[in-house]
Amino acid sequence: MMKYLYLYIITIFLFKIQNVQAQSVGINTTEPDASAILDIVSNNKGVLIPRLTAVERDSLDNIPLGLTIYCTTSNCLNVYNGSKWKQLCSDAPAAMPPAAPRKIAISLLPQMLRKTKFL
């Protein structure tokens, strides 16, 4: 009887280990997205990744493909592509407001059409 009890406990334990490995980790969520290994939910906070100077970044050894850091020298996200660091930055603002529609004065419309040989 004890032999079956041990076998039952080991079987349950193995299923639990397999189940834990297949799950995603969620922070501030009870149902993390199954396609993500880490799902962070927040309406008022961001993710802070490691910040290094260019000298510190360049002194890293055995850099894994896809390693991402914030370079404080260039104020830019850097990603390692397997052979060199790529910078992911630009001078554009993070979010651009939509451009306002251009208004054409009705009184100038006939003059514009004449210049384009429509009239």
C-alpha positions as CSV (number, residue, x, y, z in Angstrom):
1,M,0.0,0.0,0.0
2,M,2.8,2.4,0.9
3,K,4.4,1.7,-2.5
4,Y,1.3,3.0,-4.3
5,L,1.1,6.0,-2.1
6,Y,4.7,6.9,-3.0
7,L,4.0,6.4,-6.7
8,Y,1.0,8.6,-6.4
9,I,2.9,11.4,-4.7
10,I,5.7,11.2,-7.2
11,T,3.3,11.3,-10.1
12,I,1.5,14.4,-8.7
13,F,4.8,16.1,-8.0
14,L,6.0,15.5,-11.6
15,F,2.7,16.9,-13.0
16,K,3.1,20.0,-10.8
17,I,6.6,20.6,-12.0
18,Q,5.6,20.3,-15.6
19,N,2.6,22.7,-15.0
20,V,4.8,25.3,-13.3
21,Q,7.3,25.3,-16.2
22,A,4.6,25.9,-18.8
23,Q,3.1,29.0,-17.1
24,S,3.8,32.6,-17.6
25,V,4.8,35.0,-14.9
26,G,2.5,38.0,-14.3
27,I,3.1,41.1,-12.3
28,N,-0.1,43.0,-11.3
29,T,-2.2,40.5,-13.2
30,T,-3.8,37.2,-12.3
31,E,-4.0,36.1,-15.9
32,P,-0.7,36.7,-17.7
33,D,-0.7,36.3,-21.5
34,A,0.2,32.7,-22.4
35,S,2.4,33.8,-25.3
36,A,4.7,35.8,-22.9
37,I,7.1,34.6,-20.3
38,L,6.6,37.8,-18.4
39,D,3.5,40.0,-18.5
40,I,3.7,43.2,-16.6
41,V,0.5,45.3,-16.2
42,S,0.5,48.9,-15.0
43,N,-1.4,52.1,-15.8
44,N,1.0,54.5,-14.1
45,K,4.5,52.9,-14.1
46,G,7.1,51.7,-16.6
47,V,9.9,49.2,-16.8
48,L,13.4,50.4,-15.8
49,I,16.1,48.4,-17.6
50,P,19.8,48.4,-16.7
51,R,21.6,51.7,-17.3
52,L,25.2,51.7,-18.3
53,T,27.7,54.1,-19.9
54,A,29.2,53.2,-23.2
55,V,32.5,52.2,-21.5
56,E,30.6,49.9,-19.1
57,R,28.6,48.4,-22.0
58,D,31.7,47.8,-24.1
59,S,33.4,46.0,-21.2
60,L,30.7,43.3,-21.0
61,D,31.9,39.7,-21.7
62,N,29.8,36.9,-23.4
63,I,27.0,39.2,-24.4
64,P,23.8,37.2,-25.3
65,L,21.9,38.0,-28.5
66,G,19.2,40.5,-27.8
67,L,20.6,42.0,-24.6
68,T,19.1,45.4,-24.1
69,I,20.4,48.3,-22.0
70,Y,19.9,52.0,-21.7
71,C,23.2,53.7,-22.6
72,T,23.6,56.9,-20.5
73,T,26.3,58.2,-22.8
74,S,24.0,58.4,-25.8
75,N,20.7,58.6,-23.9
76,C,19.5,55.7,-26.1
77,L,18.3,52.1,-25.8
78,N,21.0,49.7,-27.1
79,V,20.4,46.1,-28.3
80,Y,23.1,43.6,-29.0
81,N,22.6,41.9,-32.4
82,G,25.2,39.2,-32.0
83,S,28.1,41.1,-33.5
84,K,27.6,44.8,-32.4
85,W,25.4,47.1,-30.4
86,K,22.6,48.8,-32.3
87,Q,21.1,52.1,-31.0
88,L,17.3,52.4,-31.0
89,C,16.8,56.1,-30.7
90,S,15.9,59.2,-32.7
91,D,15.4,62.8,-32.0
92,A,11.6,62.5,-32.7
93,P,9.3,62.8,-29.6
94,A,7.9,59.6,-28.2
95,A,4.4,60.4,-29.4
96,M,3.6,62.8,-32.2
97,P,0.2,64.5,-32.2
98,P,-1.7,64.1,-35.5
99,A,-1.1,66.8,-38.0
100,A,-3.9,69.4,-38.2
101,P,-5.6,69.5,-41.6
102,R,-4.4,72.3,-43.8
103,K,-6.9,75.0,-44.5
104,I,-7.2,76.6,-47.9
105,A,-8.7,80.0,-48.1
106,I,-11.7,79.9,-50.4
107,S,-10.8,83.3,-51.8
108,L,-7.5,81.9,-53.0
109,L,-8.9,78.7,-54.5
110,P,-9.6,80.1,-58.0
111,Q,-6.1,81.5,-58.2
112,M,-4.6,78.2,-57.2
113,L,-6.6,76.3,-59.8
114,R,-5.6,78.8,-62.6
115,K,-1.9,78.2,-61.8
116,T,-2.4,74.4,-62.1
117,K,-4.2,75.0,-65.5
118,F,-7.5,73.5,-64.3
119,L,-9.4,76.8,-65.2
